[in-house]
Amino acid sequence: MDITRFPRRHYTCGITPIEKLERFSQALGVAGLTVYIKRDDQLGLTGHGNKTRKLEFLVADALTQGADTLITCGGVQSNHCRLTLAAAVKEGLHCRLVLVESTAGAYRPDGGGNVLLYHLLGVEKIITVPWGTDLPEALKQAATEASAEGRKPYVIPLGGSNPLGVLGYIACAEEIVAHHLNIHHIVLPVGSAGTLAGLLLGLRGHGRSIPVTGMSVLNPRDRAEATAMSLVQATAAFLGIETPVSGNDVVCLDDYLGEGYTLPTDGMIEAVRLLARTEGILLDPTYTGKAMAGLIDLARQGHFKKGQNVLFLHTGGTPGLYARPEIFSRRKAGSSHPPAHS
Ligand SMILES: Cc1ncc(COP(=O)(O)O)c(C=O)c1O
């Protein structure tokens, strides 16, 4: 699978590390199970995270087309919007954001986390729309407005999840394959599903049958799996290849989503605390915290076998921790203290 023919910007120095989580694995208490972590929370651009990989291809395309303004959308605390804006800053482009409010007034210009970063990075314009808005239509409207002002807009869809963006996670799969670690299972969060689609295409395209479990943090299982599969198919068509991914390969559990997107769960809080207190690595409350809660639960249920290595894909998002610190200060620590080192 050759993705080198596509124009690409490079926003990360080298490749992201894979680290063994010794103390975290020990704290899980599942004999013989070792958890590793792929540190995509160390990708380049402000605040880091998975969207950096997608943007390397998307922004290269925008530049090829002579665009001067990037336009994209996301939730109020959107990592994707923050990273698109950061890429725009780096390339000397303008950036406008369409933010979806889950409740009226959810976006406040003096908000913390990613909202603080939108303003520090100098966002040109923020347009808020209510939950349920037709986002492709809202993006089209923002682009029409920009064109009327004499701009050359380039629209990036929700989560950067189109075939060009998916190439970023084919590149990530290639890094994992090149590492030669004996991995028995991969776990990651799933939102707009481009990360999962690219990872599966890259792994299967290189003949690796490692099971991949996506933890859906946005949609019910059926919808998440259908979205991932249609992105796999669209990307394979874009690359001009037969899809190497079968329907059975696409697994998106929704058991750890809780009451909805961005709404905290006890499992997420335990997972964020446990990784912080065993390894000093931060997760985020919306994506990686819930995905790690899923990994912990599957491990405790005996889903992984003795002697297996499970790789967790850390997709970033940590600015989200600083948006609502009360989530972590209000709740009890529970069982999340790791055992003292013997
Ligand atoms: C930190 C983080 N992890 C995971 C995801 C999900 O990635 P995808 O939308 O490709 O499924 C996102 C999406 O915004 C994210 O910000």
The ligand as a Gaussian input file, in Angstrom:
#p B3LYP/6-31G(d) Opt

LIG

0 1
 C       -8.100000      12.841000      21.451000
 C       -8.902000      12.159000      20.418000
 N       -8.880000      10.823000      20.360000
 C       -9.611000      10.152000      19.458000
 C      -10.409000      10.806000      18.554000
 C      -11.216000      10.006000      17.604000
 O      -10.607000       9.920000      16.354000
 P      -11.513000       9.652000      15.084000
 O      -12.402000      10.854000      14.961000
 O      -10.578000       9.475000      13.975000
 O      -12.306000       8.417000      15.387000
 C      -10.456000      12.202000      18.564000
 C      -11.330000      12.920000      17.621000
 O      -11.548000      14.094000      17.698000
 C       -9.682000      12.900000      19.517000
 O       -9.696000      14.243000      19.577000

